[in-house]
Amino acid sequence: MIEQNQIFRRPNPIDKEVSWDKTQVIMSKTNSKGIIEYANEVFIDVCGYEDYELMSQPHSIVRHPDMPRVIFKILWENLKGGNNFYAIVKNLAKSGRYYWVMTDFEISKDQTGDITHYFGRRKAVPQEVISKHIEPLYKRLLQIESVSGMEASEKYLIGFLEEKKRSYVEFVKECIIDYEQEQYSKERKEQIEQDEESESRSFFSRFFGR
Ligand SMILES: Cc1cc2nc3c(=O)[nH]c(=O)nc-3n(C[C@H](O)[C@H](O)[C@H](O)COP(=O)(O)O)c2cc1C
């Protein structure tokens, strides 16, 4: 028999990433209070908890201390307001390792319009997006929270997004688009260089009659 407090003892974070198949989708379903009712095999493999350890636990079981509280505040404001939401989240596995994911939060309602469940579908986020855009922002928010509290970090986040003229969801979407465009330009540049090289080689082959 597993005791409740055994489950809630938070692992000590270690600065190592979980090694997992990043083509997979991590999925979970909660009740309206964020209590886990279902987790798919991928979730179980990545976070390292058994399904019996996850069921009926709050979703904060995988909360990483590097996550600023304000991100969850805006997540819940949106969910309770009936808006589907997307967030980039660093999670804590049972081993103490971390894994970064983009989460698509979806709301399920009954016939009277009351929220009955939430679904979270997560995919890996490219490391470049995390290092360039997300980690610097989250570190700043966390620092502000530890010194001046969440009200201050929320004000900072509002200012940060106002400057960009973006909502949080638009911001995370743009971080991914920015990365995809960089990848595309890199691939195009490599292709052009390869084409130029093979064109030059075929010119000299022709020239020397080989
Ligand atoms: C469907 C769903 C999925 C969630 N997934 C995560 C998650 O992967 N990681 C996480 O830290 N919080 C997740 N949360 C948010 C948690 O419920 C919680 O608000 C968060 O971990 C912060 O915990 P705290 O409010 O106890 O500080 C999810 C919530 C819902 C409704």
The ligand as a Tripos MOL2 file, in Angstrom:
@<TRIPOS>MOLECULE
LIG
   31    33     1     0     0
SMALL
NO_CHARGES

@<TRIPOS>ATOM
      1 C1         -5.2010   19.1830  -18.0420 C.3       1 LIG1
      2 C2         -4.1670   19.8150  -17.1560 C.ar      1 LIG1
      3 C3         -2.8390   19.4840  -17.3500 C.ar      1 LIG1
      4 C4         -1.8370   20.0610  -16.5830 C.ar      1 LIG1
      5 N1         -0.5490   19.7140  -16.8200 N.ar      1 LIG1
      6 C5          0.4320   20.2220  -16.0600 C.ar      1 LIG1
      7 C6          1.7820   19.8230  -16.2530 C.ar      1 LIG1
      8 O1          2.1200   19.0470  -17.1520 O.2       1 LIG1
      9 N2          2.7210   20.3540  -15.4150 N.ar      1 LIG1
     10 C7          2.4070   21.2280  -14.4200 C.ar      1 LIG1
     11 O2          3.3110   21.6510  -13.6890 O.2       1 LIG1
     12 N3          1.1250   21.6270  -14.2320 N.ar      1 LIG1
     13 C8          0.1600   21.1540  -15.0260 C.ar      1 LIG1
     14 N4         -1.1420   21.5660  -14.8190 N.ar      1 LIG1
     15 C9         -1.4050   22.6430  -13.8390 C.3       1 LIG1
     16 C10        -1.5180   22.1080  -12.4250 C.3       1 LIG1
     17 O3         -2.8610   21.7830  -12.1860 O.3       1 LIG1
     18 C11        -1.0580   23.1630  -11.3890 C.3       1 LIG1
     19 O4         -1.8290   24.3340  -11.5100 O.3       1 LIG1
     20 C12         0.4250   23.5380  -11.5270 C.3       1 LIG1
     21 O5          1.2360   22.4030  -11.5160 O.3       1 LIG1
     22 C13         0.8730   24.4800  -10.4120 C.3       1 LIG1
     23 O6          0.7300   23.8580   -9.2000 O.3       1 LIG1
     24 P1          0.3240   24.6680   -7.8680 P.3       1 LIG1
     25 O7         -0.9040   25.4490   -8.2630 O.co2     1 LIG1
     26 O8          0.0750   23.6280   -6.8390 O.co2     1 LIG1
     27 O9          1.4920   25.5390   -7.6010 O.co2     1 LIG1
     28 C14        -2.1720   21.0040  -15.5790 C.ar      1 LIG1
     29 C15        -3.5210   21.3340  -15.3780 C.ar      1 LIG1
     30 C16        -4.4930   20.7600  -16.1620 C.ar      1 LIG1
     31 C17        -5.9240   21.1330  -15.9420 C.3       1 LIG1
@<TRIPOS>BOND
     1     1     2 1
     2     2     3 ar
     3     2    30 ar
     4     3     4 ar
     5     4     5 ar
     6     4    28 ar
     7     5     6 ar
     8     6     7 ar
     9     6    13 1
    10     7     8 2
    11     7     9 ar
    12     9    10 ar
    13    10    11 2
    14    10    12 ar
    15    12    13 ar
    16    13    14 ar
    17    14    15 1
    18    14    28 ar
    19    15    16 1
    20    16    17 1
    21    16    18 1
    22    18    19 1
    23    18    20 1
    24    20    21 1
    25    20    22 1
    26    22    23 1
    27    23    24 1
    28    24    25 2
    29    24    26 1
    30    24    27 1
    31    28    29 ar
    32    29    30 ar
    33    30    31 1
@<TRIPOS>SUBSTRUCTURE
     1 LIG1         1 GROUP 0 **** ****
